[in-house]
Amino acid sequence: MSKRRYVARGVPGGYRVWDNKGRRWWGDLYELCPDDLLTELNGRADPENVTALLKRYRALKR
């Protein structure tokens, strides 16, 4: 059984996305993990969809 590439992990102050393949944090810190991002990470975890969702939420923070 292979590990999922991207997972949402709780960190002090919220959630971050962990990249198992790259072994690093990916994206921004979120106080609340958006439902559609969490659904994508727990489902197919398609890198293109994850990237698009992260860009959308990053733009909303500005």
C-alpha positions, -999 to +999 in steps of 0.1 A: +000+000+000+015+033-010+013+065+011-008+094-001+014+121-016-004+151+001-020+151+035-034+178+057-017+179+091-026+198+122+001+222+134+001+249+161-023+275+149-041+255+122-034+231+093-007+228+067-003+205+037+025+179+039+041+166+007+052+130+014+072+127-018+090+160-014+091+155+024+083+192+030+054+215+038+035+226+008+014+258+007+003+282+034-008+278+070-046+277+073-064+285+106-092+263+093-087+237+067-112+244+038-136+216+032-130+212-005-092+211+000-096+185+027-119+165+005-094+166-024-065+156-001-085+127+013-097+116-021-077+116-054-052+142-042-045+153-078-016+177-077-032+201-103-064+203-083-046+208-050-025+235-065-055+253-079-073+251-045-042+264-027-039+293-051-076+302-046-073+303-009-040+322-010-057+349-031-086+351-007-062+358+022-049+390+004 
